[in-house]
C-alpha cells in the first residue's frame, strides 16, 4: 500500500545492463539455476516490483519506491500520457537498466540473480519500433534459419546443461516450420502467406533479394506478434502494439489480439494509449499521469467507475460515435523534470485545493482492489 511515484522520462539512456544491482537477500545464482531445473522459470506465477527506484544519470527519479504485483495469467494495461514511464517500466522488467534500489521478483526470485540467458527465455516482447530482417518470413518469425548450424553454448557447464534442457542449446538452430505456420495463423497473417508463391520462404524487403516482398505496417506488427508467439515464453509484453497503424488496421490487429487472448496461458503486459485495446485485452488497468500511478484496478472498475479526476477526464476525451463532442483536459502536462510538492495533476484539476498542492496523495483502496491516489476521492472509492 505504499505510494507509487514516478517522474517524467529522459531521453538520456544509462549504461545498458542485463541485470539490476545485486541485493543483500536476493536468490543466489545457484538457486536460480536450480529453479530452472525444477521448472520454476518455465511458468510465470507472479511478477513483483518491490520498493523499486530508478533514475537516468543526472536526472530526477522516474520511479521512487514503486510497488506493484502481477499474478499468473493476468493481463494488465499500462495507460497514460507520453513520458509517464510506462516503457521504462517494461525495460526494467526486461533487465535492460540497472535499478537504483529495490527488487524485481519473478516467482519470488530476484531477476538480478537469474542468469541472463535463462531470464530472457521467459520474455516475449513486441516493441513499437520493432524491425524486420532482410531474410525470409520463416527466419523473421523464428529468428534463426534452417541452414544455421551454430549452437548456443556457454562457458559454464551447468549453463549448457540447462540450455539443453530448454531445447535452445547443444542442438542445431533449425526452425520448426509447422510451429511457424501455426504462429502466423494465430497472428492473422495466414491469408497473406497463402498469396505468396514461396509462402513462408518468401524474402522480405528488397535489400538482399530483388523479388523480396514489402509488408504494410499492420502486417509487420502481426509478424512481430507471430515472432513473440513462436518463442512460447510465459511473459508477453506488447509496447504500443497499434500506435503506428491507421484506424482500420488497428481494428484488425485488436481483433487478432482478442482471439489470441482467449488461448494464451501467459501473463500479458500491454502499454497503450488505445482504450479499445484496453477494453478488449486487459483484466487490470494501471492509469499513469506525468509519472505517477493515479488509479489501479480491474478493467470494469477503472473504465466503468473511474474515481481519479485524470482517469475521468481521459475517458471523457475519447470520441464516441453519435455522442457529444469530447472534452479536452484543460492546461498543459508538466514539463520534464518538474518537481511537485503535492499531486502532479493538481494544476489541471478542478477539485484541487490546498492539500493537493502541498501533500503527495496516498493510496486509498476500495472493493476488489480498486486503488486511487487522490486526496479528493475518498467518498467515491
N, C-alpha and C positions, 0 to 999 in steps of 0.2 A: 504493500500500500504506500510505498514511498513515492514522492513526486518524481515525475519524469520530465526533465527539462532539456531542451535542445537549442542550439544556436544555428544560424544560417551557415550553409556550406561555403567553403572556399574552393577556388579553382586550383590552389596550390596543393600538390599531392605529396604526402610524406613518402619516405623510402618504403618501397613495397616490401612487405614481409609475408611469409607464408604461415606464420603463427603469431599469436598475441604473446605478450611477455609472460614468462613462466610465473606462476603464483605459488605461494608457500604450501598451500594444502591441495594443490592440483593432483590429478591422477598422474602416475609416472608413465614413461614411455612403455615400460614392460606391461603395465596394467592395460594400456591402450591396445597393444598388440595382442595380448591375451584376450581382450574383449572381442577382437575380430574373430578369433578362433572359436569363441562361443556365440558368434553371430550377433553380438550387441551392436555392431556397426552395419549390419545388413538391413536394419529397420530403424525408423525414427519414432521413438516413443515420446520424446519431449525435447524441446529447444528452450533454453532458459538464459536470458540476459540478466545477469546479477550484478547490480551496482556498477554498471559499465560507464566509464568516462572516456571521451576521445576528443582530441583537437588536432587540427592540422598545425604544422610548425609555425609559430609566431602568430597564431590566430586564436580568437575566442573559442571556447569549447563548443563542439557540436552536440555532444552528449555529456550530461553530468548526472551520475547516479541513476542511470537508466535501468529500468526493470520491466521485463515482460516475459510471459511464458506462453509457448505454443505447445499444444498437445498432439498426440498421434492422429494422423489423417485430417488434421484441421486445415481449413482453407481460410487464410486471413488476407485482407486487403489493406494496404497502407495508402491512405488517401490524403492529399494536401497540395499546397502550392509548390512551385519550383523552389529549390533551395531549403526545403524543410528537413533534409537529412535522410530521406527515405532510401535513396540509392546507397548512400554511405552506410546506412544500417545493414543493407544487404551485403555490401563489400566486407563489413566487419564480420558478418556471419560466415562469409567465404574465407576468412583468414587472410585477406589481402592487405589489411592495415594493422599495425600493432596497436593494442589498446593502451590508453594512458593508465588506466587502472580498471579493476573489476574482472569478471569472468564471463565467458560464454560457454554454456554447457550443452552438449548433445548426449542424451541418455545418461546424464549425471557424470559425463566425462568432459573435462576442460579441453576445448579444441586446441589449446596451446600445447597439449601433451599428446595429441594424436598424431602419428606420423603423417606427413603431408600427403603422400601417395594414397594412403588409406582414407584420409578425411575427404579429399576431393572426389573419391569414388562414391561418396554419399550425395553429391550435389549435381543436379542438372540445372543449367542456367540459360535463360534466354534474355540477353541484354537488348536494350532498344537499339543499339548501334552494332548489332551482330553483322558479320561479313561472311560471304560465301567464298569458297576456294575455286580456283580455275581448274577443277577436276570434274569427274563425272558426279552425277547425283548421288549414287551409292556411297562414294567416298566422302561426300559432304555430310551425309547422314551419319555414317559410321566413324568418320574422322580417321580413317585408315584406308588402305587399298587392298585388293585381293592379291596383289603382287608383292606386298610388303612382307619381307621375311625377317625383319628386325623384331627382336623380342624386348619386352620391358623387363629390365633386371635392375637389381640394386646391389651395392657392395655388401649390404647386410644380409647374411644367410637367412636369418629369421624373416626378414622382409621378403626375400624371394619365396620362401615357403608360403607366406601369407598372400602374396601376389598370385601365386599359382593357385591357391585355394579360391581366390576371387576370379580365376579364369582370365586374368589380364597379365600374366607373366609366364615365362617358360613355355609359351605357346606361340604359334605363328599369328601375327596380327592380320588375320583374314576375316573379312566381314561376313555376316550372315545375311544372305540375300533375302531369305524368307522373312526374317525379322525386319529388315529394311522396308520391304514392301508392306508389311503389317503396320509399321510406324507411319509410313507415308499415307496409308489409307486412313488411319486414325486421325492424322493431322489435316485431312481433307485435300490431299494432293493426288489422289488416285486417278481422277478424270484427266488431269494434266499429264500424268505419266503415261496413261493409255494412248494419248495422242502423239507421243514421241516414238519415232521408228526404232530407236535403240533403248527405249524405256529408261530404267534406272542407270544405264550405262551411257546416257547422253551427257556430253560435256557441257558445263556451264561457263558462261562468258566467252568472249572471242579472243582472250589474251593468248591462249595456247592452241586453240582449235578454231579455224575459221568458220566451221559449221556449228560452233557452240550456241547454246540457247540462252537467251536473256529472260530472266524471270521478273515478274512485276513485284511491287513492294509487298502485296499481300501474299504472293506465292513464296517469296523469300522468308516471310515471317512464319508461314506454315512449314517451310523446310527446316527452319530453326527449331520449331516445336517438335518435328519428327526427330531431329538430332537429339534433343533432350530426352525424348521418349526412348530412343534406342539405347541410351545409357542405363536405363532401368534403375535410376537412383531413387532412394526413399524420400529425398527432399527436392522439390521442383520450385524454381524461382522464376517468375515472369516479371521482368522490369519494363513497364510501359509497353505491353505486347501489341497495342493497337494505335499508339500515338502518332506514328508516321503514315497511317493509312487514311484514305478518304472514307467518308461515312458509309458508303455501300460495302466496301471491303471490310470495314470494321465490323459491320453486322455479320458478315460471313465468318470472320475469324472468331467472333464471340460465340456464334452457333457451334463451330467446331470445338471450341474450348468447353462449352456447356456439355456437349456429348462426351468429351474426354473426362470431365469431372465425375461423371457417373460411374466410370470404370476404373479410375486411378485410385489405388490404395496408398496414396502418398500425402505427405504434408506439402501444401502449396502456399507460397508467399507471393502475393501479387502487388506490384507497385503500379498505380494507375491514377489518371485523372478522370477516367471514363466511368461514370456511375452506372452505366449499363453493364460493364464488366463486373463491377462490384455486386450489383443486384443478382446477377446470374451465376457468378463464380464463387463468391465468398460465403463463409459461415460467420466469420468475425470481421469487424472493421475497426481500424485504428485511424482516427482523424488527426492530422498534424497541421499546425499552423505556425509558420515562422519559426520552426524548430522545436515546438512543444507538442506533445500528445495532449490534445484537449478533450477527446472523448474516445471511449473504447467500449465495445460490447458486441452483442450478436447483430447480424445484419438486420434483422427485423426491428430490434430496439433502436439502433442508430439511424436507420433510414426512415422508419415509420414513426418513431417517437424521439426525435433528436432533442437534446437538452441544452447543449452549449450554443451560445449565440452564433459562433462561427459555423458550426455544423448546420444550423437552421438557415443561415444566410447562404451557405454553399448549396444546399438542396434547393432553396428558393431561386437561385440563379440559373438553374437548369431549364432550358426551354422545353415546353410541353406542347404537343400538337393540340390545337384547339383551346389552349389555355391562355392565361393572361401574359402580358409581356413580362419576362423575368426581370427581377430586380437585381441590380448590381450591388456590390458591397461598397459602401462609402469609404473614402480615404484611400490611402496607399499602403501596401505592405511595408514593413520596416526595412531600412537599409541594411546591407550586410554588416555584421559586426555590431549593430546597435544593441546596447545592453539595457534591459528593463529591470527596474526595481520591483515592479509588480507584474501583472498579466501582460503578455506581449500583444494581446488583441485589444487591450483597453483603449488605445487611441481611436479605434474604429467601432467600438461597442456602444450601443445606445443605452445599455444598462450600467455603464461604468460609473463608479463613484469613488470616494477617497480610498477605500481599502483596496480597490482594484489597481490603483496606480502605485500603491506603496507596499503591497504584500503579494508574494507569489501564491497563486491558488494551490490548495492541496487537493488530493483525490477524495471525492465523495462517491461511495458505492451504493447502488440501488439493487433491485431484484435482478437475478440472473447474471450478476457480474457486470451490470451496466455501470461504467465508471465515467465521471465527469470532473474535469479540473476547472472549477469556476466558483467564484465567491457568491454569485447571484443565482445559482441553480439549485440550491438546497431544497426548495419547496417542490421541485419537479422531479428529482432523482428517485 
